[in-house]
């Protein structure tokens, strides 16, 4: 399989493969050994961009948050390959570092750096908006992290278009470093990104966009064709969330995906991710793999070019 060409994250100097490997499964549905295997295979397949968060995966019984970062950090140390990868992580959901007050951001980044066993984070996101903290305080805190060398670039995740625009206005007025990336919920069956103003902000401000839940919790990989599939033995813990898409619109989307996947002789997941990558302002979709066997379909999406007609057919089917 040919390795894809690199793309740049907004106005930053960071260059990545147009596919982000989601780290939310590391320490959750993928144990340490399997996570190492997935990370090794991702790099071997031409990938270099890994997305995680300090809160992953505090929701799992027995976990306290930071498990994904710990595994990635142990892998980086074992492989000695820090300069070969671009690491994105986030702040605001770790149980010990909730919210975005300046002191918390400073403490949380140090904790992430320790878990990741690195002295810099390539892309650091505000994971969720914190309406209780003045945005100017958060903007200044993130900018100071760039100045200190602890992070190389700033991103925002799960913010409204209005709040992203306000962050950028505050940064410009105060002479602070501007964000270069945006992480919204977006895929073929979750298309509010197209109408809620975020796409327009991203276009106007040259923000790289990295959609999460790109495969709709496995639904857009074609794994779940019936509600019984989501409750079967061995189903992913996220499978229940995919069941909500098993309606007429979801089935029409799968039918369109099946036809295009067959025409290209690729898995359904490959087509779903390639559709996202074909959308304006999308730099790379984020997709996770809990086994090495799931990776080839994801990696293939970085080089699959859909025709304009195929892109339009998928959009029409998923629009209902």
N, C-alpha and C positions, 0 to 999 in steps of 0.2 A: 504494500500500500504506500503510495507516495506521501511524503510529509507535506502538510499544508504550509503555505507562505505565512509569515508572521504579519500581524497587524498592530497598529499603535493604539494605546489607551488614551484617547482624547488628545490633549495637548502635551501629555507627559512624554518622557523618553522611554517608557516601558513598552516593550514589544512582546506580543504573545501569539500563541496559536489561537485561531478563532473558535476555541472550545475551552470552557473552564470546567475543571474537574471539581465537583462538589464534595466537600469534606464532611458534610453533615452525617454521613453514615459511619465514619471512622470512630470506633469506640462505642458504636450503637449496634447496627446490624452487620458491621464488618469488624471482626476482632483485630488485634494488633498485627498478627501474621498475615491475615488476608489483606488488611489495609496496606501493608508494605508491598505485597504482591501487586495490588492494584496500582499503587503509585509507581512501582518499577515499570509495569507494563504501559502505563500512561506515558512516561518519559520515552520508553523505547518506541512507542508508536508516534512520536513527534510532538506530544503535548508538553506544555511547560507552565501552565497557569492553574494554580490550585486555590480554591475559594473555601474559606472556613469562617468561624466566628468564635469568640471567647465563650459564648453560651452553649455551644454544642458539646455534649448533649445532656444538659442538666435535667431534662424531662424524663430521662430513663431511670427507673428505680435503681438506687445504688450509685448513680453518677452525681457529681456535684458541679459539673460545668468544666470546660477546658479539656475534656478528653480528646477531642479531635486535634486540637493544637498540640497536645502532648505527644500523640502518635506521630504527627507530621514532624515535630521537632526531633523525636528519636530517629525517625527515618532520615531526616536531613543530616543528623550527626553520624549515623551509620554509613551513609553513602558519600558524605563529604561533597555534596553537590549543590550547596546553597546558591551559588552564582548561576546555576543552570535553570533555576526555576523562579517564577514570579509568584509571590505569596500575597493573597488578599485575606484579611481577617477583619473583624468587626467588634465594636464595643456597644454595650448598653444592656445586655441580657444575662451576663454571668451573675449568679445570685449574690456574689460578693461585690460586684461592680455595676449596680443597676443605675441607669440614667446617664445624663451627659453633662453634669456639672464639671467644671474645669478640673477640680481635684480628682474626681473619679476617673476622668479620661486619662489624666497623667498616671494614676495608679494602675489602671487597667492595661494601658499599653505596656508598662513595665512587666506586668504579669504575663501578658501575651508573649513578649520578647523572651522571657525566661522559659515559658513552656515550649516555644518554637526553637529555642536554643540558637537564636540569631541576634544580631545587634541592630537589625533594621527590618521593617515591614514595608513591602513594596506599595501596597494599596490598603489604606485603612478607612473603613466605613463607619459612619454613624448608623448603627443597625436599625434603630427605630427612633422616630422623633420623640423628643422629651419636652412636652408643652409646659412643664413646670419649671424649666430652666430657660433663662433668656437666651435666645438663639445667638446673640452677639457673644455671649460667654463661650458657647460651644465652638463657634467659628474661630474665635481667637485661640482657644485651646488646641484645636486641630492644626491651625497654622503654625503654632509654636512647636508642635511635634515635627513638622517639616523642617523648620529652622534648626532644630536640635539634631536632625539626622536620624531620628528614631523611625520616621516614616518617610516614604518618597513621594506619595501622592494621596489625595483625599477623595473619598467617595461618600455618597449618601444612599441609604436604602430605606424603602418603605415610607418615604416622605411624599406629601402631596405636591402637585406642581407649584402651588402657591408658596409653599415652604421652601422648596428648592430654589425658586426665584428669589425669595427673601434671603436665603443663605448667600446666594451669589451677590445680591445687592450689598449686603453687609460686608462681605469680603472685599468687594471693589471699593466701597466707600472707606474702609479701614485699612486698605493696603495689605490685606491678608492673602494667603495663597488660596486660589480658587479650586473648587472640586473639579475632578476630571472624569468622574464615573458616577453612574446611576444604576441601582439594582432594584427593579420593579418585579412584581408578579405578572408574568406574561407568557402565554403559549396559545396554541391554536384554539383552545376552548375557554381561555381566559383572556379576553381581548380589550379589557377596559383601558389598558395603556394607550390604545389608539384614540380614545375619546376623552380622557380625563385631564388632558393638557400636558402630561409628562413627555409625550413624544415631541411636542412643539418646543418645550423648554430644552430638551436634549439637542434638538436640531439647532436652536438659536445659540446655544452655549457650547456647542461642540463637546457634549458629554458622551463618553463611551457608555453604551447600555448593555448590561449583563442580566438577562432575565433569569429569575429563579423559578423552580417548579416547571422547568421547560417541557418536561414530559408528563405534566399533570399527575404526579404521584404514580407514574407507571401506565396510566391510561393511554397516553399517546405513544407508548411503546407497543401497543397492541396486546398487552398482557392480560387484560380483563375484557372479556366479551360478554360476560353474564355476571349478574350479582353473585352467583355461586362461586365464580372465580376469585372474588375478593375475600371470601370467607374460607376457602379451601385450605387444607393443611399445607404448611410451607409458604403461604402467601406472606408478602412483606407486611410489616406493621403499618405501612402507609397505605395498604390496599383499600382499607375501608373508605379513605378519602377519595379514591378513584371511582367508587360506586356511584357517586353523585353525577357523573358524566354519562352514565348508561341510560340515556334517553334518546329520543329520535335524532336530535342534533348530534349527539355524540356518536351514534351509530352511523349517521351519514358521513361524519368526519372520518371514522375508521374505514368506511367503504372507499372514500376518496384516497386515503392514505394507502390502503391495500393495492389499489390499482396502480398508483404511481410507484410504490415500492416494487411491485412485480415488473413494471416496465424498466426499472433501473437495476433489477436483481439485487436489491439491498433490503435490510430489515425496515420495518415500519418506523422504528425509533430514529433511524438515519434520516428519513424523509421529514419527520416532525421537526427535528433540530435544523435541518437544512432550510426548511420554510422560515423558521425564525431568523436564521442568519441572512436570509434574502430580504428581510424587512429593513426599511430605512432606519438608520441610526443604531441598529443592533450590531455590536462589535463581536460578541460571542455569547451563545447560550451557556447556562450552567447546567450540568447534568452529573449525577452521581452514579457510581457503580459499586455495588456491594460484593461483586465477584469479578474476577479477571475475565470471565466469559462474557460479561455484559459490555466490556470496553470496546471491542471492534466496531460495534454498531454506532457507538458514540463518536469514535475517532473518524469513521468514514464520513460523518456529516460535515466535517471541516473541509472536505474537498468535493462533495456532491453539489453540483450546480443544477438547480431546477430551472426549467423553462418558465418564461413569464406566464404561459398558459397554465402550467402546473401550479404555480404559486397562486394564480387567480382561482383555479378550481378548488384548491384547498380552502382559500379564504371564503369562497361562496358556500361550500359545504358546511364549514364550521360556523357560518353566520346564521344558519338555520333558515 
